[in-house]
Structure formats: structure tokens, C-alpha cells
Amino acid sequence: MLRGLIYKIEEDTADLLRNYNIIFRKTENGFTLLHSNDSKFNSPAFSGGLHLIFHVQFPNKSFLNFTDVPFSNNQKFIFSNTQDSQNETLHKNNFVDISCIEECESNGLNAELSLFLNTKNQFFGSATEFPTRTALEYAVYFNSRKIKLRYNFYSNTTLVDFKNFFITDDQSTFKINNFSKRELANGKIVHCISIDELIMASDNLNLKLFLKKEIDFLSNYSMHLPLPDIKNISYDSEQDLFFNDLFILI
């Protein structure tokens, strides 16, 4: 569900909404158009198709990090219906992809919703009065981006020896211990380890992983690892992968 989007109504569309007494109302995950069942709108003066255009802005700066669309800010999503008699998804494939995108000159990410309604006078301008009119629902579906989790461990004192450390779950059903060193952009050296399995970016990842170290037969060190934050997803051009980085002080 996408929240916090900004909707702007094109000027000609705003005039049409006023003329047809249509109310624009924002909802939790989109907007709805409401109209009272007034017989005066059955007049032939209100017949013919309506073309409504809405512009959408995506203020979430992390949107491209966790959404599976081309990684570029200079692009516009184009969404349009093909009919207005039944519910429809406003893109031809299951999710928004490159086929929905046009390049644009302005920076940032935005979208245009182009809706063609009343093509058969089923809402306005019909001589026949409809006691009830079926509501239409148009939808847009974005897919989550596939990412790799990468844990980055660092110390503010001495460099930790990771020889006996490993990552595992709460039942210790596996061990991941292929740590490697890498230098961050700020020059800090971290020991990092990535989870090979690609996962879908999400606000609610159900993960229970631990950093453990075998000390001796009777004791060991264990640290519950924090959950990833989708704000920390970045693109690695060398590996052509999106990593969700976690930085952990030990």
C-alpha cells in the first residue's frame, strides 16, 4: 500500500469535475471520485466521454530503493484505462514495469493517471435514468524490489577478530561465516557478510538472526541482530544488486 502520495488535478480536469459536480476525495491508498445521483445530469448536454488527468508525486525519497522499477529519477509513470465498464488494472503486466515509463526532463519521480470515462453515457447524459450505477475501481500495483541483506560490523576500539563468529537463526540450523573486509565511503573498515538468498524488500521482514561466537564447549557469545530498514537500500553497480545494509557496532 502506498501512502503519502501527492495528487494534483490538471486544470481542465478540475473544470470538468466542477461542471459535473464530481467530488475528488483522497483515500488511504489513492483517491475516489464521488457523484450524487442527480437527474439533471441525464440531460444530453452531459453526454459524451470525459478525459480526466491526475498527476501524482512520490515524496518518499526511498521509493526507488525498495520498488522494482528502473533505478532513475528522470522518469514518469503513465497509467491509463482501456475501458470504463468494469474494474481494471492500469498497466498491462502484473506489476508496474518499464512498459509504463517515459523519460521526462524534470527531476524527481512522478506519474500521470489518464482516465477515460462515460464513453457509453453510462454515468452521464443518458436518457434512461439508472437507479444505481456500478462503481468502477482502477488499480496500480508496484512490486517490491529483490534485495540482499548485508551486515556490516565495526568497532570503535580494536579491530575484532571474526575467525570464530558466524550468523545463524534462533535454532542454529545453519551457519554463515564468510566474513570479508570492505572499506566504506567514509574510510571506515568493516567486516561484512551478506545473505545469499534474495528477499523482497518490506517494512515488515520477519527475521530472527543472531551473531554468535563459539568461545568454548560450555559458553558462547550471542547478539540478536536488528531488523533491516528499507531506507538503507542502495544499488551496487559492480555487482548489479541492491543491498540492504545494516551497520552494527560490536
Buried (B, 14 or more C-beta within 10 A) or exposed (E): EBEEBEBEBBEEBBEBBEEBEBEBEEEEEBBEBEBEEEEEBBEEEBBEEBBBBBBBBBEBEBBBBBBBBEEEEEBBBBBBBEEBEEEBBBBEEEBBBEEBBEEBEEEEBBBBBBBBBBBEBBBBBBEEEEEEEEEBEBEBEBBBBEBBBBBBBBEEEEEEEBEEBBBBEEEEEEEBEEBEEEEEEEEEEBBBBBBEEEBEBEEEBEEEBBBBBEEEEEEEEEBEBEBBEBEBBEBEEEEEBBBBBBBBEB
